[in-house]
Amino acid sequence: MATEKVFPMTMAGKQKLEHELEQLKTVKRKEVVERIKIARSFGDLSENSEYDSAKEEQAFVEGRITTLENMIRNAKIIEEDDLKSDSVTLGVSVTFVELPNGDEETYTIVGSAEADPLEGKISNDSPIAKSLMGKKVGDSVTVQTPGGEMNVRITSIK
């Protein structure tokens, strides 16, 4: 039997997923059911785009609920005590400068379930995180990205 994928995440990340799940189950589900009811009242379902749209949204919501339940059930919480601040690991914030131009960037390495690049949280499965894992302050690293190679030097790990 195949083993379930483990989703490493912080406690805050798990709570965020639990909140989203609760919203989908208690609010969004009811809204979609109501939309389906209203669309049915329009008559012929074979040519009813409102009905089709509501059914598609229902399928999306139910799929997301299943996904979230699986992620929460298989969550592995990253404890602060487990973090080593001398090397890049899951749960730490790492700052590096791009070489040679010196642009500085800071990211927190998180599990894929809570990755949000706009908030500076990148997945441990991303090319940048994979290249930085296990490295220490002062290390120079070549990162393979879809846009080509990027050379960086790690300046701090928190």
C-alpha positions in Angstrom: 0.0 0.0 0.0 1.3 3.5 -0.9 2.2 5.7 2.0 0.4 9.1 2.3 2.4 12.2 1.5 3.5 14.1 4.7 2.9 17.8 4.6 5.4 19.7 6.8 4.1 23.0 8.1 4.2 25.4 11.0 1.4 25.4 13.6 0.2 28.7 12.1 0.1 27.2 8.6 -2.0 24.3 9.9 -4.4 26.7 11.7 -4.8 28.7 8.5 -5.7 25.5 6.6 -8.2 24.5 9.4 -9.8 27.9 9.1 -10.1 27.6 5.3 -11.6 24.2 5.7 -14.2 25.4 8.3 -15.2 28.3 6.0 -15.6 25.9 3.0 -17.7 23.5 5.1 -19.9 26.0 6.9 -20.2 29.0 4.5 -19.2 28.2 1.0 -21.0 24.8 0.7 -24.3 26.4 1.7 -23.8 29.3 -0.7 -23.2 26.8 -3.6 -26.2 24.7 -2.7 -28.3 27.8 -2.7 -27.0 28.8 -6.1 -27.8 25.3 -7.4 -31.4 25.6 -6.0 -31.9 29.0 -7.6 -30.5 27.8 -11.0 -32.8 24.8 -10.9 -35.8 27.1 -10.6 -34.9 28.6 -14.0 -36.2 25.5 -15.7 -34.5 23.4 -18.4 -31.1 22.2 -17.0 -29.7 21.2 -20.4 -29.3 24.9 -21.4 -28.8 26.4 -18.0 -25.4 28.0 -17.7 -26.1 29.2 -14.1 -26.7 25.6 -13.1 -23.6 24.3 -14.9 -21.5 27.0 -13.2 -22.8 26.3 -9.8 -22.2 22.5 -10.2 -18.6 23.2 -11.3 -18.1 25.4 -8.3 -19.6 22.7 -6.1 -17.1 20.2 -7.5 -14.2 22.6 -6.9 -15.3 23.2 -3.3 -15.7 19.5 -2.5 -12.3 18.8 -4.1 -10.7 21.5 -2.0 -12.3 20.2 1.2 -10.9 16.7 0.4 -7.5 18.2 -0.3 -7.5 20.2 2.9 -8.7 17.3 5.1 -5.8 15.2 3.7 -3.2 17.9 4.3 -4.4 18.5 7.8 -4.6 14.7 8.6 -1.0 14.2 7.3 0.5 17.4 8.7 3.9 17.2 10.3 4.3 20.3 12.5 7.7 21.9 12.5 8.5 22.8 16.0 10.8 25.7 16.8 12.9 23.4 19.0 13.7 21.3 15.9 15.1 24.2 14.0 18.9 24.6 13.7 19.7 28.2 12.9 23.2 27.4 11.7 22.0 25.8 8.4 19.1 26.2 6.1 16.3 23.9 7.1 12.5 23.8 6.9 11.0 26.6 8.9 13.9 29.0 8.9 14.1 32.4 7.2 17.1 32.8 5.0 18.6 36.0 3.5 20.9 35.9 0.6 22.4 38.3 -1.9 22.4 37.7 -5.6 25.8 37.7 -7.1 27.3 39.8 -8.6 24.7 42.6 -8.4 24.0 42.3 -4.7 20.2 42.3 -4.7 19.1 41.0 -1.2 16.2 38.6 -0.8 14.7 36.9 2.3 12.5 33.9 2.3 11.0 31.5 4.9 11.3 27.9 3.9 7.9 26.2 4.5 6.1 23.1 3.4 4.2 23.2 0.1 0.9 23.4 1.9 1.6 26.9 3.2 3.9 28.3 0.5 3.0 31.9 -0.5 5.7 33.6 -2.4 4.0 37.0 -2.1 4.4 36.7 1.7 8.0 35.6 1.3 7.2 31.9 2.1 8.6 29.5 -0.4 8.0 25.7 -0.6 10.8 23.3 0.4 10.1 21.7 -3.0 11.0 24.9 -4.9 14.3 25.2 -6.9 15.6 27.9 -4.6 14.8 26.1 -1.3 16.2 22.8 -2.6 19.5 24.5 -3.5 19.8 26.3 -0.2 18.9 23.4 2.1 21.7 22.4 4.4 23.9 25.4 3.5 25.3 27.8 6.1 25.9 31.6 6.3 28.6 32.6 3.9 28.1 29.7 1.5 27.8 30.6 -2.2 25.2 28.5 -4.0 24.2 28.1 -7.6 20.4 27.9 -7.9 18.8 26.3 -11.0 15.6 28.2 -11.8 13.3 28.1 -14.8 14.9 31.4 -15.9 18.4 30.0 -15.7 21.2 29.8 -13.1 21.3 32.3 -10.3 24.4 32.6 -8.0 23.7 33.7 -4.4 25.6 34.0 -1.1 23.7 33.3 2.2 24.0 36.3 4.6 21.8 35.2 7.5 19.6 32.4 8.8 17.0 33.0 11.5 
